[in-house]
């Protein structure tokens, strides 16, 4: 195996390790409340691909909700404006306000024909994980280059002794 193919193989392995580490960091360090665990479970590494001498890897969230959590919505999102929520299958919206109101132990039911929602603040947990871990990519790639250099050096020393 020549130097270039060995280097590509080692750097590809380093990229896969990096993507897995960033994915794990992103899953453990987010601000959103994942009520069902679906968004966190949908955050995953994209398999490493090699095209010539270009090695690509990544992290994604395949959950539809993940995009809204990552980029924000309403005033805090790309649209930059609040939005209206209306009932789909009923004549009014209804929710309970938790806690003791007026000395009562149970919450108070609220009904509304519509609600103007300001949106949710973005939580770019994937981008933040890549930023926080970016130094690790440099470290892994340096190890891959050093390992390749040592292997090729050993092979060339062995060939020169046999001549």
C-alpha positions in Angstrom: 0.0 0.0 0.0 1.5 3.4 -1.0 1.7 6.4 1.2 -1.3 8.2 -0.3 -3.7 5.3 0.0 -2.5 4.5 3.6 -2.9 8.2 4.5 -6.4 8.3 3.1 -7.4 5.2 5.1 -5.9 6.5 8.3 -7.5 10.0 7.9 -10.8 8.4 7.0 -10.7 6.4 10.3 -9.8 9.6 12.2 -12.8 11.5 10.6 -15.1 8.7 11.7 -13.8 8.8 15.2 -14.2 12.6 15.3 -17.8 12.5 13.9 -18.8 9.9 16.6 -17.2 11.9 19.4 -19.0 15.1 18.2 -22.3 13.3 17.9 -22.0 11.9 21.5 -21.0 15.4 22.8 -24.0 17.0 21.0 -26.4 14.4 22.4 -25.2 15.1 25.9 -24.9 18.9 25.7 -28.1 20.6 24.5 -30.5 23.0 26.1 -33.7 21.8 24.6 -36.0 19.5 26.6 -36.4 16.3 24.7 -39.7 15.0 26.1 -39.7 11.8 24.1 -36.0 11.3 23.4 -36.7 11.4 19.7 -34.6 14.4 18.8 -31.6 13.2 20.7 -31.9 9.7 19.2 -32.2 11.2 15.7 -28.9 13.1 16.1 -26.3 10.9 14.4 -23.0 10.7 12.5 -23.1 10.8 8.7 -20.9 8.0 7.4 -17.5 9.1 6.1 -17.1 9.3 2.3 -14.0 9.4 0.3 -13.8 11.1 -3.1 -10.3 11.1 -4.5 -8.3 12.8 -1.7 -11.3 14.5 -0.1 -12.6 12.9 3.1 -16.1 14.0 4.3 -18.0 13.2 7.4 -20.7 15.0 9.4 -23.4 15.1 12.0 -27.1 15.5 11.4 -30.5 15.4 13.1 -33.0 13.5 11.1 -35.9 14.6 13.3 -38.2 17.2 11.6 -38.5 19.0 15.0 -34.7 19.1 15.3 -34.4 21.8 12.6 -36.8 24.1 14.6 -34.9 23.5 17.8 -31.5 24.0 16.2 -32.4 27.2 14.2 -35.2 28.6 16.4 -38.7 29.6 15.3 -40.8 32.8 15.2 -39.0 35.9 16.4 -35.9 33.9 17.1 -35.8 31.9 13.8 -35.2 32.7 10.2 -38.6 34.2 9.7 -38.1 36.8 12.5 -41.8 37.1 13.4 -44.2 35.5 15.8 -46.9 33.1 14.5 -50.5 32.3 15.2 -51.6 28.9 16.6 -55.2 28.0 15.9 -57.2 24.8 16.7 -57.3 22.2 14.0 -59.9 19.7 15.3 -61.8 21.7 17.9 -63.4 25.0 18.3 -60.9 26.3 20.8 -57.4 25.6 22.2 -57.2 24.3 25.7 -54.4 23.9 28.2 -53.9 23.6 32.0 -51.8 26.1 34.0 -50.0 24.0 36.6 -49.7 24.9 40.2 -52.0 26.3 42.9 -54.0 29.3 41.7 -56.1 31.1 44.3 -55.3 28.4 46.9 -56.6 25.5 44.7 -54.4 22.5 44.4 -55.1 21.8 40.8 -54.3 23.9 37.7 -56.7 26.2 36.0 -58.0 25.4 32.5 -57.5 28.0 29.8 -59.5 28.2 26.5 -58.5 30.4 23.6 -59.5 30.8 19.9 -55.9 31.5 18.9 -52.6 32.2 20.4 -49.8 34.4 19.1 -46.6 32.5 19.9 -43.3 34.4 19.9 -41.4 31.3 18.9 -38.6 29.3 20.5 -35.0 30.4 20.9 -32.4 28.5 18.9 -30.3 25.8 20.5 -27.6 25.0 17.9 -26.3 22.0 19.7 -24.8 20.4 16.7 -22.9 23.5 15.6 -21.8 24.1 19.2 -20.5 20.5 19.5 -18.5 20.9 16.2 -17.0 24.1 17.5 -16.1 22.8 20.9 -14.6 19.6 19.5 -12.8 21.2 16.5 -9.4 20.9 18.1 -9.9 17.2 18.5 -10.2 16.9 14.7 -6.7 18.5 14.3 -5.3 16.1 17.0 -6.8 13.0 15.3 -5.6 14.0 11.8 -2.1 14.7 13.1 -2.0 11.2 14.7 -3.2 9.7 11.4 -0.4 11.5 9.4 2.2 10.5 12.0 1.0 6.9 12.0 1.1 6.7 8.2 4.6 8.3 8.2 5.9 5.7 10.7 4.4 2.8 8.7 5.8 4.0 5.4 9.2 4.7 7.0 9.3 1.2 8.5 8.4 -0.4 5.2 11.0 1.6 3.3 13.7 0.7 5.9 12.8 -3.0 5.5 13.1 -2.9 1.7 16.4 -1.1 1.7 17.9 -3.7 4.1 16.8 -6.5 1.7 18.5 -4.9 -1.4 
